């Protein structure tokens, strides 16, 4: 029958085995967690960020929670009467800003699970913010006659007879090089023009003349309309989150048709999301329907936005080059290559000679700045940039700034445009700047904390697991060391050999042997060998009651004292 000690030893052994197994499992879990935590985090992000009606980002994507501000600046032309004088430059005076609050929304939303994409249209409502504006919508300025210039430029390559009809129309209706209009007319309300009415009423021009509007205004029909910017089709990220928000098609076409080769491809971001896991040195693309093309933005620096690390991507010289500095941009010339600094979007604007640039020709060739007076480009006010959170691709701050210019040049057969200089004429520029709110920034701050916490948790599991796994061997090793030290102190002699404590089978045997050794030492000790007896002296013999004689050392001690 097992003893109590053996039962206790069995319980301790089982406990140590359980601790070792648990430590092994915990350590293995820590290793696996550390190896696959990033994948697990990406899986959670995929579930939360992929576009779908029931995901966290859908509401913010459909209708941004904050109002957007649109600041519009125009140029007042102060010396239009001197334009025919080749020795005098147009003098421009910037007016504004005229601020409008934009409330965007997405409508006509259709999901396409077969290719993980969604189609929609954009619709925005604009409200004039008089308090934040520098001026009134009733302010009047003098600016270039964009309607007359568009008509003349459209007829530039027509046969002479057909072109003469445009010249007659311009003379008949008294068109001039400049017009004086209110800010309200030039922007959202629009104004009537006789040339537009004639073009819409007379079919003799055929399909070569496309008049999309009954009035002219830089933002005419944009307020409340869902048709102006076309139909977007972007990837939802349901199959792969890196494709989230990237353009698939525009107006049901994967190529815009307005530029040759890859320059006409519909790619880049629609604006709400950028690629994830960005690195310094990367580039991002922004598709702009008003220009029918993608604008490349290059990394320039790392910034802190509301406590979040963000990569700043800026529209540098590459984004407005026409092949003079970057040969790959040659297909953006649009049939008329000009110095770097402006983008030819005439084909996208119904044949009107419209060229886009950054405000005040920022990052452009000095050629453009030398044509007019009154411009002063600087990075702070005129740079186009976007700050993106690198791991999620969510924009933290955006400053979208563009300037509309029209090419004024001599046109043969059109009297109004004879004997004039060639000028890229600045007309209006706008800025749309938005920054992430502190509440939204706080939500994004949780993401790196979760990522770091996962790695810390994996490390703790690994350390605790290794500790528990090594606990039993270390305990055995320490116990063995303690036993060896004790054995060196408690070695005893048995049958002429030393027997250590560990050689006894039980505590009872150890105690019995100890008693025997004490008795043997007291009985077998020789009187002659005792240090208390002098050599040659016999011990005193004392008779006991039993008649036996016992030698005592006390007699010798007393004799020594008497001596």
FIDO-141006 format. One line per 4 residues: number of its first residue (from 1); their letters; for each residue y, x negated, z of C-alpha. Coordinates in nm, 2 decimals. Layout:
<rs>
NUM) A) Y,X,Z | ... .
</rs>
This chain:
<rs>
1) XXXX) 0.00,0.00,0.00 | 0.34,-0.15,-0.10 | 0.56,-0.26,0.18 | 0.92,-0.15,0.25 .
5) XXXX) 1.06,-0.48,0.13 | 0.88,-0.46,-0.21 | 1.01,-0.10,-0.26 | 1.37,-0.22,-0.19 .
9) XXXX) 1.32,-0.51,-0.43 | 1.21,-0.27,-0.70 | 1.51,-0.05,-0.65 | 1.75,-0.35,-0.68 .
13) XXXX) 1.57,-0.47,-0.99 | 1.61,-0.13,-1.16 | 1.98,-0.12,-1.07 | 2.04,-0.46,-1.21 .
17) XXXX) 1.86,-0.37,-1.53 | 2.07,-0.05,-1.57 | 2.39,-0.25,-1.51 | 2.28,-0.51,-1.78 .
21) XXXX) 2.20,-0.24,-2.03 | 2.53,-0.06,-1.97 | 2.72,-0.38,-2.01 | 2.55,-0.46,-2.34 .
25) XXXX) 2.63,-0.11,-2.47 | 2.99,-0.13,-2.36 | 3.04,-0.47,-2.51 | 2.88,-0.36,-2.84 .
29) XXXX) 3.11,-0.05,-2.84 | 3.42,-0.27,-2.78 | 3.32,-0.49,-3.08 | 3.26,-0.19,-3.31 .
33) XXXX) 3.58,-0.03,-3.19 | 3.78,-0.34,-3.26 | 3.63,-0.38,-3.61 | 3.67,-0.02,-3.72 .
37) XXXX) 3.97,0.11,-3.52 | 4.20,0.06,-3.82 | 3.97,0.26,-4.04 | 3.95,0.53,-3.78 .
41) XXXX) 4.33,0.53,-3.75 | 4.37,0.56,-4.12 | 4.12,0.85,-4.13 | 4.33,1.03,-3.86 .
45) XXXX) 4.65,0.96,-4.06 | 4.48,1.09,-4.38 | 4.41,1.42,-4.21 | 4.76,1.45,-4.07 .
49) XXXX) 4.97,1.32,-4.37 | 4.79,1.45,-4.68 | 4.99,1.73,-4.83 | 4.84,2.07,-4.77 .
53) XXXX) 4.97,2.40,-4.64 | 4.81,2.34,-4.30 | 4.91,1.97,-4.24 | 5.18,1.83,-4.01 .
57) XXXX) 5.40,1.70,-4.29 | 5.40,2.01,-4.51 | 5.70,2.19,-4.36 | 5.91,1.88,-4.36 .
61) XXXX) 5.82,1.81,-4.71 | 5.89,2.16,-4.84 | 6.22,2.20,-4.66 | 6.37,1.89,-4.49 .
65) XXXX) 6.47,1.97,-4.13 | 6.81,1.81,-4.16 | 7.10,1.90,-4.39 | 7.18,1.65,-4.66 .
69) XXXX) 7.54,1.54,-4.74 | 7.65,1.48,-5.09 | 7.98,1.29,-5.13 | 8.14,1.30,-5.47 .
73) XXXX) 8.42,1.07,-5.59 | 8.61,1.11,-5.92 | 8.85,0.89,-6.11 | 9.20,1.01,-6.19 .
77) XXXX) 9.31,0.86,-6.52 | 9.68,0.77,-6.47 | 9.77,0.64,-6.82 | 9.58,0.84,-7.09 .
81) XXXX) 9.88,0.83,-7.33 | 9.83,0.46,-7.36 | 9.47,0.46,-7.46 | 9.54,0.39,-7.83 .
85) XXXX) 9.72,0.07,-7.73 | 9.46,-0.20,-7.74 | 9.66,-0.42,-7.51 | 9.65,-0.17,-7.22 .
89) XXXX) 9.35,-0.09,-7.01 | 9.28,0.25,-6.87 | 9.41,0.27,-6.51 | 9.18,0.46,-6.28 .
93) XXXX) 9.25,0.60,-5.93 | 8.96,0.70,-5.71 | 8.98,1.04,-5.54 | 8.76,1.19,-5.28 .
97) XXXX) 8.52,1.21,-5.12 | 8.45,1.58,-5.17 | 8.16,1.65,-4.94 | 7.90,1.91,-5.00 .
101) XXXX) 7.62,2.01,-4.76 | 7.29,2.03,-4.95 | 6.99,2.24,-4.82 | 6.70,2.16,-5.05 .
105) XXXX) 6.38,2.36,-5.09 | 6.07,2.35,-5.30 | 5.96,2.66,-5.49 | 5.69,2.77,-5.73 .
109) XXXX) 5.44,2.56,-5.54 | 5.09,2.54,-5.70 | 4.80,2.33,-5.57 | 4.56,2.15,-5.80 .
113) XXXX) 4.25,2.04,-5.60 | 4.07,1.92,-5.91 | 4.30,1.61,-5.93 | 4.45,1.63,-5.57 .
117) XXXX) 4.80,1.72,-5.69 | 5.07,1.98,-5.63 | 5.33,2.12,-5.88 | 5.67,2.25,-5.77 .
121) XXXX) 6.03,2.30,-5.86 | 6.34,2.19,-5.67 | 6.61,2.43,-5.56 | 6.91,2.33,-5.36 .
125) XXXX) 7.21,2.52,-5.22 | 7.54,2.34,-5.18 | 7.82,2.43,-4.94 | 8.16,2.26,-4.95 .
129) XXXX) 8.25,2.08,-4.63 | 8.63,2.09,-4.62 | 8.66,1.91,-4.29 | 8.46,1.61,-4.40 .
133) XXXX) 8.63,1.60,-4.74 | 8.94,1.40,-4.84 | 9.10,1.66,-5.05 | 9.07,2.02,-5.17 .
137) XXXX) 8.86,2.17,-5.45 | 9.20,2.29,-5.60 | 9.31,1.93,-5.65 | 9.37,1.85,-6.02 .
141) XXXX) 9.31,1.52,-6.19 | 9.32,1.39,-6.54 | 8.99,1.27,-6.68 | 8.82,1.19,-7.01 .
145) XXXX) 8.75,1.49,-7.24 | 8.36,1.48,-7.21 | 8.31,1.78,-7.43 | 8.50,1.64,-7.73 .
149) XXXX) 8.34,1.30,-7.69 | 7.99,1.45,-7.68 | 8.06,1.65,-8.00 | 8.19,1.35,-8.18 .
153) XXXX) 7.91,1.12,-8.06 | 7.65,1.38,-8.17 | 7.80,1.38,-8.52 | 7.82,1.00,-8.54 .
157) XXXX) 7.51,0.96,-8.76 | 7.55,1.28,-8.96 | 7.63,1.29,-9.33 | 8.00,1.27,-9.39 .
161) XXXX) 8.03,1.63,-9.50 | 7.86,1.76,-9.19 | 8.06,1.52,-8.97 | 8.38,1.65,-9.12 .
165) XXXX) 8.31,1.99,-8.98 | 8.32,1.85,-8.62 | 8.65,1.67,-8.70 | 8.80,1.99,-8.83 .
169) XXXX) 8.69,2.18,-8.52 | 8.84,1.92,-8.29 | 9.17,1.94,-8.47 | 9.16,2.32,-8.49 .
173) XXXX) 9.12,2.36,-8.12 | 9.36,2.09,-8.03 | 9.12,1.86,-7.85 | 9.27,1.56,-7.69 .
177) XXXX) 9.13,1.24,-7.54 | 9.18,1.36,-7.19 | 9.18,1.69,-7.00 | 9.34,1.80,-6.68 .
181) XXXX) 9.11,2.01,-6.46 | 9.06,2.10,-6.09 | 8.79,1.94,-5.89 | 8.61,2.27,-5.86 .
185) XXXX) 8.60,2.31,-6.24 | 8.48,1.96,-6.29 | 8.20,1.99,-6.04 | 8.00,2.31,-5.97 .
189) XXXX) 8.21,2.60,-6.12 | 8.25,2.44,-6.47 | 8.51,2.53,-6.73 | 8.51,2.69,-7.07 .
193) XXXX) 8.57,2.49,-7.38 | 8.62,2.61,-7.74 | 8.39,2.35,-7.88 | 8.10,2.47,-7.67 .
197) XXXX) 8.16,2.83,-7.78 | 8.17,2.72,-8.15 | 7.85,2.52,-8.12 | 7.67,2.81,-7.96 .
201) XXXX) 7.80,3.06,-8.21 | 7.75,2.87,-8.53 | 7.39,2.80,-8.62 | 7.48,2.58,-8.92 .
205) XXXX) 7.42,2.27,-8.71 | 7.06,2.36,-8.66 | 6.84,2.19,-8.41 | 7.05,1.88,-8.41 .
209) XXXX) 7.29,2.04,-8.18 | 7.15,2.15,-7.84 | 7.40,2.32,-7.62 | 7.22,2.39,-7.29 .
213) XXXX) 7.52,2.54,-7.10 | 7.80,2.78,-7.17 | 8.04,2.58,-6.95 | 8.09,2.22,-6.87 .
217) XXXX) 8.07,2.07,-6.52 | 7.90,1.77,-6.38 | 7.70,1.99,-6.14 | 7.72,2.32,-6.33 .
221) XXXX) 7.42,2.55,-6.27 | 7.28,2.31,-6.01 | 7.37,2.53,-5.72 | 7.08,2.76,-5.65 .
225) XXXX) 6.89,2.68,-5.97 | 6.53,2.58,-5.98 | 6.52,2.50,-6.35 | 6.76,2.21,-6.39 .
229) XXXX) 6.54,1.92,-6.27 | 6.22,2.04,-6.42 | 5.86,2.08,-6.29 | 5.72,1.80,-6.07 .
233) XXXX) 5.36,1.72,-6.03 | 5.28,1.48,-5.75 | 4.96,1.36,-5.58 | 4.89,1.51,-5.24 .
237) XXXX) 4.70,1.21,-5.11 | 4.39,1.43,-5.03 | 4.16,1.18,-5.22 | 4.35,0.86,-5.13 .
241) XXXX) 4.65,0.85,-4.90 | 4.81,0.56,-5.10 | 4.88,0.81,-5.38 | 5.07,1.05,-5.15 .
245) XXXX) 5.40,1.16,-5.32 | 5.35,0.95,-5.63 | 5.44,1.11,-5.96 | 5.16,1.24,-6.19 .
249) XXXX) 5.36,1.43,-6.45 | 5.70,1.57,-6.51 | 5.75,1.89,-6.71 | 5.37,1.88,-6.77 .
253) XXXX) 5.39,1.54,-6.94 | 5.28,1.20,-6.81 | 5.53,1.04,-7.05 | 5.89,1.16,-7.06 .
257) XXXX) 5.93,1.08,-7.43 | 6.28,0.96,-7.38 | 6.19,0.59,-7.38 | 5.95,0.37,-7.57 .
261) XXXX) 5.62,0.23,-7.43 | 5.57,0.21,-7.06 | 5.94,0.27,-6.99 | 5.88,0.64,-7.06 .
265) XXXX) 5.59,0.67,-6.82 | 5.62,0.92,-6.54 | 5.55,0.70,-6.23 | 5.70,0.60,-5.90 .
269) XXXX) 5.77,0.83,-5.61 | 5.93,1.17,-5.62 | 6.14,1.06,-5.33 | 5.98,1.20,-5.02 .
273) XXXX) 5.71,0.93,-4.97 | 5.66,0.57,-5.07 | 5.34,0.37,-5.09 | 5.18,0.28,-4.75 .
277) XXXX) 5.11,-0.07,-4.61 | 5.41,-0.23,-4.78 | 5.47,-0.60,-4.74 | 5.78,-0.82,-4.78 .
281) XXXX) 5.83,-0.90,-5.15 | 5.69,-0.57,-5.27 | 5.88,-0.32,-5.49 | 5.89,0.06,-5.50 .
285) XXXX) 5.99,0.30,-5.77 | 6.20,0.62,-5.75 | 6.17,0.87,-6.03 | 6.50,1.04,-6.11 .
289) XXXX) 6.48,1.35,-6.33 | 6.86,1.33,-6.41 | 6.79,1.00,-6.58 | 6.44,1.08,-6.71 .
293) XXXX) 6.31,0.75,-6.58 | 6.19,0.55,-6.28 | 6.43,0.32,-6.09 | 6.27,0.01,-5.95 .
297) XXXX) 6.39,-0.11,-5.60 | 6.30,-0.46,-5.47 | 6.25,-0.58,-5.11 | 6.55,-0.76,-4.97 .
301) XXXX) 6.53,-0.77,-4.59 | 6.38,-0.61,-4.27 | 6.60,-0.38,-4.06 | 6.58,-0.18,-3.74 .
305) XXXX) 6.64,0.19,-3.79 | 6.64,0.40,-3.47 | 6.41,0.15,-3.30 | 6.16,0.14,-3.60 .
309) XXXX) 6.10,-0.16,-3.82 | 6.19,-0.08,-4.18 | 6.18,-0.27,-4.51 | 6.50,-0.24,-4.72 .
313) XXXX) 6.45,-0.20,-5.09 | 6.76,-0.23,-5.30 | 6.85,-0.16,-5.66 | 6.94,-0.50,-5.78 .
317) XXXX) 7.02,-0.64,-6.12 | 6.67,-0.57,-6.24 | 6.70,-0.20,-6.21 | 7.01,-0.18,-6.43 .
321) XXXX) 6.91,-0.44,-6.69 | 6.85,-0.36,-7.05 | 6.64,-0.67,-7.14 | 6.91,-0.93,-7.13 .
325) XXXX) 6.79,-1.08,-6.80 | 6.44,-0.91,-6.77 | 6.26,-0.89,-7.10 | 6.03,-0.62,-6.97 .
329) XXXX) 6.33,-0.39,-6.96 | 6.39,-0.41,-7.33 | 6.23,-0.07,-7.39 | 6.51,0.09,-7.18 .
333) XXXX) 6.78,0.01,-7.44 | 6.74,0.35,-7.60 | 6.83,0.21,-7.94 | 7.16,0.06,-7.82 .
337) XXXX) 7.12,-0.26,-7.61 | 7.42,-0.34,-7.40 | 7.49,-0.60,-7.13 | 7.31,-0.57,-6.80 .
341) XXXX) 7.46,-0.32,-6.56 | 7.43,0.02,-6.72 | 7.14,0.24,-6.81 | 7.14,0.43,-7.14 .
345) XXXX) 7.03,0.79,-7.08 | 7.18,0.94,-7.39 | 6.85,1.08,-7.51 | 6.80,1.24,-7.17 .
349) XXXX) 7.15,1.40,-7.18 | 7.12,1.59,-7.51 | 7.26,1.31,-7.72 | 7.58,1.26,-7.52 .
353) XXXX) 7.68,0.89,-7.48 | 7.60,0.89,-7.10 | 7.53,0.56,-6.93 | 7.45,0.54,-6.56 .
357) XXXX) 7.54,0.25,-6.33 | 7.60,0.18,-5.97 | 7.94,0.28,-5.84 | 8.23,0.06,-5.96 .
361) XXXX) 7.97,-0.12,-6.18 | 7.82,-0.29,-5.88 | 7.55,-0.55,-5.98 | 7.67,-0.51,-6.34 .
365) XXXX) 7.80,-0.76,-6.59 | 8.17,-0.85,-6.56 | 8.21,-0.72,-6.91 | 8.23,-0.36,-6.78 .
369) XXXX) 8.47,-0.43,-6.49 | 8.71,-0.60,-6.73 | 8.75,-0.29,-6.95 | 8.93,-0.08,-6.69 .
373) XXXX) 9.16,-0.13,-6.39 | 9.12,0.02,-6.04 | 8.76,-0.07,-5.96 | 8.65,-0.29,-5.67 .
377) XXXX) 8.27,-0.31,-5.63 | 8.12,-0.41,-5.29 | 7.78,-0.40,-5.14 | 7.86,-0.19,-4.84 .
381) XXXX) 8.00,0.11,-5.03 | 7.82,0.09,-5.36 | 7.47,-0.05,-5.31 | 7.17,0.18,-5.38 .
385) XXXX) 6.90,0.12,-5.12 | 6.61,0.27,-4.93 | 6.47,0.16,-4.59 | 6.10,0.25,-4.56 .
389) XXXX) 5.86,0.23,-4.27 | 5.60,-0.01,-4.41 | 5.28,0.14,-4.26 | 5.34,0.50,-4.34 .
393) XXXX) 5.57,0.48,-4.64 | 5.82,0.73,-4.49 | 6.18,0.66,-4.58 | 6.40,0.59,-4.27 .
397) XXXX) 6.73,0.57,-4.44 | 6.84,0.63,-4.80 | 7.17,0.57,-4.97 | 7.14,0.70,-5.33 .
401) XXXX) 7.45,0.60,-5.53 | 7.51,0.64,-5.90 | 7.81,0.65,-6.13 | 7.84,0.84,-6.45 .
405) XXXX) 8.00,0.66,-6.74 | 8.05,0.76,-7.10 | 8.08,0.53,-7.40 | 8.41,0.58,-7.58 .
409) XXXX) 8.42,0.40,-7.92 | 8.56,0.43,-8.27 | 8.37,0.69,-8.47 | 8.41,0.69,-8.85 .
413) XXXX) 8.53,1.03,-8.99 | 8.65,1.16,-8.65 | 9.03,1.13,-8.64 | 9.05,1.16,-8.26 .
417) XXXX) 8.83,0.86,-8.22 | 8.98,0.63,-8.48 | 9.16,0.31,-8.39 | 9.05,0.31,-8.02 .
421) XXXX) 8.89,0.04,-7.81 | 8.52,0.05,-7.71 | 8.51,0.13,-7.34 | 8.24,0.23,-7.09 .
425) XXXX) 8.46,0.49,-6.92 | 8.38,0.56,-6.55 | 8.41,0.94,-6.47 | 8.25,1.03,-6.14 .
429) XXXX) 8.02,0.88,-5.88 | 7.82,1.03,-5.60 | 7.65,0.92,-5.28 | 7.37,1.10,-5.10 .
433) XXXX) 7.30,0.93,-4.77 | 7.04,1.04,-4.52 | 6.90,0.88,-4.20 | 6.60,0.98,-4.00 .
437) XXXX) 6.68,1.18,-3.68 | 6.60,1.03,-3.34 | 6.34,1.30,-3.27 | 6.15,1.22,-3.59 .
441) XXXX) 6.19,0.85,-3.51 | 6.03,0.91,-3.17 | 5.73,1.07,-3.34 | 5.68,0.77,-3.57 .
445) XXXX) 5.71,0.53,-3.28 | 5.39,0.68,-3.14 | 5.19,0.55,-3.44 | 5.21,0.17,-3.36 .
449) XXXX) 5.15,0.24,-2.99 | 4.83,0.43,-3.08 | 4.72,0.14,-3.31 | 4.79,-0.12,-3.04 .
453) XXXX) 4.63,0.09,-2.77 | 4.31,0.11,-2.97 | 4.29,-0.27,-2.99 | 4.36,-0.31,-2.62 .
457) XXXX) 4.10,-0.05,-2.53 | 3.84,-0.23,-2.75 | 3.93,-0.56,-2.58 | 3.89,-0.41,-2.24 .
461) XXXX) 3.55,-0.26,-2.33 | 3.43,-0.59,-2.46 | 3.54,-0.79,-2.15 | 3.40,-0.54,-1.91 .
465) XXXX) 3.08,-0.52,-2.11 | 3.03,-0.90,-2.11 | 3.10,-0.91,-1.74 | 2.84,-0.65,-1.65 .
469) XXXX) 2.59,-0.81,-1.89 | 2.63,-1.14,-1.72 | 2.65,-1.00,-1.37 | 2.28,-1.01,-1.28 .
473) XXXX) 2.20,-1.36,-1.42 | 2.51,-1.50,-1.24 | 2.39,-1.33,-0.92 | 2.04,-1.48,-0.95 .
477) XXXX) 2.19,-1.82,-1.02 | 2.42,-1.81,-0.72 | 2.14,-1.69,-0.50 | 1.92,-1.97,-0.62 .
481) XXXX) 2.19,-2.23,-0.54 | 2.23,-2.09,-0.19 | 1.86,-2.10,-0.12 | 1.84,-2.46,-0.23 .
485) XXXX) 2.11,-2.56,0.00 | 1.95,-2.38,0.29 | 1.61,-2.53,0.22 | 1.75,-2.88,0.24 .
489) XXXX) 1.87,-2.80,0.59 | 1.55,-2.62,0.71 | 1.27,-2.84,0.58 | 0.98,-2.86,0.82 .
493) XXXX) 0.68,-3.09,0.84 | 0.34,-2.92,0.80 | 0.02,-3.14,0.80 | 0.22,-3.45,0.73 .
497) XXXX) 0.42,-3.28,0.45 | 0.74,-3.09,0.44 | 0.73,-2.73,0.38 | 1.04,-2.54,0.29 .
501) XXXX) 1.13,-2.19,0.39 | 1.06,-2.06,0.04 | 0.70,-2.18,0.06 | 0.61,-1.92,0.33 .
505) XXXX) 0.48,-1.59,0.21 | 0.66,-1.38,0.47 | 0.91,-1.39,0.76 | 0.62,-1.33,1.01 .
509) XXXX) 0.44,-1.64,0.89 | 0.77,-1.84,0.92 | 0.82,-1.72,1.28 | 0.45,-1.79,1.38 .
513) XXXX) 0.47,-2.14,1.23 | 0.79,-2.22,1.41 | 0.63,-2.12,1.76 | 0.32,-2.33,1.69 .
517) XXXX) 0.53,-2.63,1.61 | 0.73,-2.59,1.93 | 0.41,-2.58,2.14 | 0.25,-2.87,1.97 .
521) XXXX) 0.56,-3.08,2.03 | 0.56,-3.00,2.40 | 0.18,-3.05,2.46 | 0.08,-3.33,2.23 .
525) XXXX) 0.37,-3.55,2.32 | 0.23,-3.88,2.47 | 0.36,-3.98,2.82 | 0.39,-4.34,2.71 .
529) XXXX) 0.60,-4.25,2.42 | 0.85,-4.06,2.63 | 1.18,-4.23,2.66 | 1.20,-4.11,3.02 .
533) XXXX) 0.91,-4.33,3.14 | 0.94,-4.69,3.19 | 0.67,-4.91,3.05 | 0.37,-4.97,3.31 .
537) XXXX) 0.47,-4.68,3.54 | 0.22,-4.39,3.57 | 0.33,-4.04,3.61 | 0.28,-3.85,3.93 .
541) XXXX) -0.01,-3.62,3.94 | 0.05,-3.28,4.10 | -0.22,-3.05,4.20 | -0.18,-2.69,4.10 .
545) XXXX) -0.32,-2.39,4.27 | -0.60,-2.39,4.01 | -0.69,-2.74,4.10 | -0.58,-2.88,3.77 .
549) XXXX) -0.35,-3.18,3.75 | -0.03,-3.18,3.55 | 0.17,-3.49,3.47 | 0.54,-3.43,3.50 .
553) XXXX) 0.83,-3.63,3.39 | 1.03,-3.53,3.69 | 0.83,-3.77,3.92 | 0.92,-4.06,3.71 .
557) XXXX) 1.28,-3.95,3.71 | 1.28,-3.92,4.09 | 1.12,-4.27,4.12 | 1.38,-4.41,3.90 .
561) XXX) 1.65,-4.26,4.12 | 1.48,-4.42,4.43 | 1.47,-4.75,4.27 .
</rs>
